């Protein structure tokens, strides 16, 4: 696992601590260096939530982009 992936993984632990209050969590799947994209699987209550993309873009993405400069976008793995 690369340094970027380790940093993403550590940040996912912090994010999941926040999300778990609502029965939600995310799993880091991979980092695509060619397009600077981190890919996540949405689990728990996020899995079937129609507002999940709002949580992904409005909350999770902002946190990750602010803390890890190498990541330019995040995507959901389906």
GROMACS elastic network, one bead per residue, 0.5 to 0.9 nm:
[ bonds ]
;  ai    aj funct       b0    kb
    1     4     6  0.81699   500
    1     5     6  0.59786   500
    1     6     6  0.65008   500
    2     5     6  0.51320   500
    2     6     6  0.61992   500
    2     7     6  0.86796   500
    3     6     6  0.50622   500
    3     7     6  0.62407   500
    3     8     6  0.86425   500
    4     7     6  0.51311   500
    4     8     6  0.61803   500
    4     9     6  0.85443   500
    4    31     6  0.79295   500
    4    68     6  0.78501   500
    4    70     6  0.74584   500
    4    71     6  0.86139   500
    5     8     6  0.50368   500
    5     9     6  0.60166   500
    5    10     6  0.85733   500
    5    28     6  0.86246   500
    5    30     6  0.74583   500
    5    31     6  0.64753   500
    5    38     6  0.87079   500
    6     9     6  0.50285   500
    6    10     6  0.61812   500
    6    11     6  0.86290   500
    7    10     6  0.51282   500
    7    11     6  0.62275   500
    7    12     6  0.86231   500
    7    68     6  0.75538   500
    8    11     6  0.50878   500
    8    12     6  0.61410   500
    8    13     6  0.88277   500
    8    28     6  0.75536   500
    8    31     6  0.86488   500
    8    38     6  0.81698   500
    8    64     6  0.74851   500
    8    68     6  0.74518   500
    9    12     6  0.50274   500
    9    13     6  0.65834   500
    9    27     6  0.84898   500
    9    28     6  0.64584   500
   10    13     6  0.53069   500
   10    14     6  0.68421   500
   10    15     6  0.89800   500
   11    14     6  0.51178   500
   11    15     6  0.62478   500
   11    16     6  0.85682   500
   11    63     6  0.85934   500
   11    64     6  0.73346   500
   11    67     6  0.84525   500
   12    16     6  0.59220   500
   12    17     6  0.85111   500
   12    25     6  0.87391   500
   12    26     6  0.70891   500
   12    27     6  0.73046   500
   12    28     6  0.70603   500
   12    60     6  0.89675   500
   12    64     6  0.86116   500
   13    16     6  0.51502   500
   13    17     6  0.63288   500
   13    18     6  0.89767   500
   13    26     6  0.88850   500
   14    17     6  0.52233   500
   14    18     6  0.68255   500
   14    19     6  0.89831   500
   15    18     6  0.52547   500
   15    19     6  0.62595   500
   15    20     6  0.86343   500
   15    25     6  0.78819   500
   15    26     6  0.80797   500
   15    60     6  0.73019   500
   15    63     6  0.83420   500
   16    20     6  0.57489   500
   16    21     6  0.88824   500
   16    24     6  0.74562   500
   16    25     6  0.51222   500
   16    26     6  0.65282   500
   16    27     6  0.88033   500
   17    20     6  0.55138   500
   17    21     6  0.75693   500
   17    25     6  0.82392   500
   18    21     6  0.62912   500
   18    22     6  0.83583   500
   18    24     6  0.88615   500
   18    25     6  0.86533   500
   19    22     6  0.57746   500
   19    23     6  0.67063   500
   19    24     6  0.51492   500
   19    25     6  0.56425   500
   19    26     6  0.83805   500
   20    24     6  0.51282   500
   20    25     6  0.60869   500
   20    44     6  0.87224   500
   21    24     6  0.73804   500
   22    25     6  0.87125   500
   22    44     6  0.87911   500
   22    45     6  0.72235   500
   22    46     6  0.89859   500
   23    43     6  0.88013   500
   23    44     6  0.57543   500
   23    45     6  0.55594   500
   23    46     6  0.80787   500
   24    42     6  0.78047   500
   24    43     6  0.60503   500
   24    46     6  0.53752   500
   24    47     6  0.79884   500
   25    41     6  0.86830   500
   25    42     6  0.63937   500
   25    43     6  0.53139   500
   25    44     6  0.59377   500
   25    45     6  0.77824   500
   25    46     6  0.70390   500
   25    47     6  0.88414   500
   26    40     6  0.63601   500
   26    41     6  0.56392   500
   26    43     6  0.56313   500
   26    44     6  0.81945   500
   26    46     6  0.81814   500
   27    39     6  0.86850   500
   27    40     6  0.54428   500
   27    41     6  0.50778   500
   27    42     6  0.66073   500
   27    43     6  0.73967   500
   28    31     6  0.83780   500
   28    38     6  0.75702   500
   28    39     6  0.63078   500
   28    41     6  0.65380   500
   29    38     6  0.76867   500
   29    39     6  0.54885   500
   29    40     6  0.52237   500
   29    41     6  0.66779   500
   29    77     6  0.77968   500
   30    37     6  0.83930   500
   30    38     6  0.59727   500
   30    39     6  0.53827   500
   30    40     6  0.73203   500
   31    35     6  0.89952   500
   31    36     6  0.70865   500
   31    37     6  0.57885   500
   31    39     6  0.62508   500
   31    71     6  0.83220   500
   32    35     6  0.59313   500
   32    36     6  0.55636   500
   32    37     6  0.51168   500
   32    38     6  0.62820   500
   32    39     6  0.78226   500
   33    37     6  0.66934   500
   33    38     6  0.85435   500
   33    70     6  0.83121   500
   33    71     6  0.83822   500
   34    37     6  0.79574   500
   35    71     6  0.86470   500
   35    72     6  0.78352   500
   35    73     6  0.83933   500
   36    70     6  0.63202   500
   36    72     6  0.53759   500
   36    73     6  0.66705   500
   36    74     6  0.84927   500
   37    70     6  0.86445   500
   37    71     6  0.57523   500
   37    72     6  0.60619   500
   37    74     6  0.52511   500
   37    75     6  0.69692   500
   38    71     6  0.65769   500
   38    72     6  0.82248   500
   38    73     6  0.65570   500
   38    75     6  0.63685   500
   38    76     6  0.87067   500
   39    73     6  0.87537   500
   39    74     6  0.56795   500
   39    76     6  0.57074   500
   39    77     6  0.61664   500
   40    74     6  0.74152   500
   40    75     6  0.62977   500
   40    76     6  0.50906   500
   40    77     6  0.56402   500
   40    78     6  0.88980   500
   41    47     6  0.81926   500
   41    75     6  0.86448   500
   41    76     6  0.57550   500
   41    77     6  0.50515   500
   41    78     6  0.69031   500
   42    45     6  0.83878   500
   42    46     6  0.55569   500
   42    47     6  0.51292   500
   42    48     6  0.87085   500
   42    52     6  0.79785   500
   42    56     6  0.86508   500
   42    76     6  0.70196   500
   42    77     6  0.76520   500
   42    78     6  0.83257   500
   43    46     6  0.53808   500
   43    48     6  0.82770   500
   44    47     6  0.56215   500
   44    48     6  0.80954   500
   45    48     6  0.63172   500
   45    49     6  0.62557   500
   45    52     6  0.87610   500
   46    50     6  0.82357   500
   46    51     6  0.80522   500
   46    52     6  0.54403   500
   46    53     6  0.88629   500
   46    55     6  0.84408   500
   47    50     6  0.87544   500
   47    52     6  0.73873   500
   48    51     6  0.87407   500
   48    52     6  0.76310   500
   49    52     6  0.51448   500
   49    53     6  0.85221   500
   50    53     6  0.75099   500
   50    54     6  0.87429   500
   51    54     6  0.53720   500
   51    55     6  0.66672   500
   51    56     6  0.88521   500
   52    55     6  0.50760   500
   52    56     6  0.61169   500
   52    57     6  0.86371   500
   53    57     6  0.59446   500
   53    58     6  0.80201   500
   53    76     6  0.83303   500
   54    57     6  0.52339   500
   54    58     6  0.53657   500
   54    59     6  0.75349   500
   55    58     6  0.52900   500
   55    59     6  0.52326   500
   55    60     6  0.64323   500
   55    61     6  0.83801   500
   56    59     6  0.58256   500
   56    61     6  0.58602   500
   56    62     6  0.86336   500
   56    74     6  0.81156   500
   56    75     6  0.82589   500
   56    76     6  0.80457   500
   57    60     6  0.61912   500
   57    61     6  0.50165   500
   57    62     6  0.69728   500
   57    74     6  0.79564   500
   57    75     6  0.88755   500
   58    61     6  0.64036   500
   58    62     6  0.63290   500
   58    63     6  0.89598   500
   59    62     6  0.54060   500
   59    63     6  0.63889   500
   59    64     6  0.88451   500
   60    63     6  0.53028   500
   60    64     6  0.62983   500
   60    65     6  0.86145   500
   60    74     6  0.86714   500
   61    64     6  0.52286   500
   61    65     6  0.59337   500
   61    66     6  0.83695   500
   61    73     6  0.70635   500
   61    74     6  0.61816   500
   61    75     6  0.88912   500
   62    65     6  0.52905   500
   62    66     6  0.59976   500
   62    67     6  0.85925   500
   63    66     6  0.53456   500
   63    67     6  0.63177   500
   63    68     6  0.85766   500
   64    67     6  0.52813   500
   64    68     6  0.57783   500
   64    69     6  0.84276   500
   64    71     6  0.73935   500
   64    72     6  0.89898   500
   64    73     6  0.87255   500
   64    74     6  0.84173   500
   65    68     6  0.54652   500
   65    69     6  0.62476   500
   65    70     6  0.80799   500
   65    71     6  0.59075   500
   65    72     6  0.63426   500
   65    73     6  0.71861   500
   65    74     6  0.85527   500
   66    69     6  0.68891   500
   67    71     6  0.89200   500
   68    71     6  0.58408   500
   68    72     6  0.86658   500
   69    72     6  0.72673   500
   71    74     6  0.75581   500
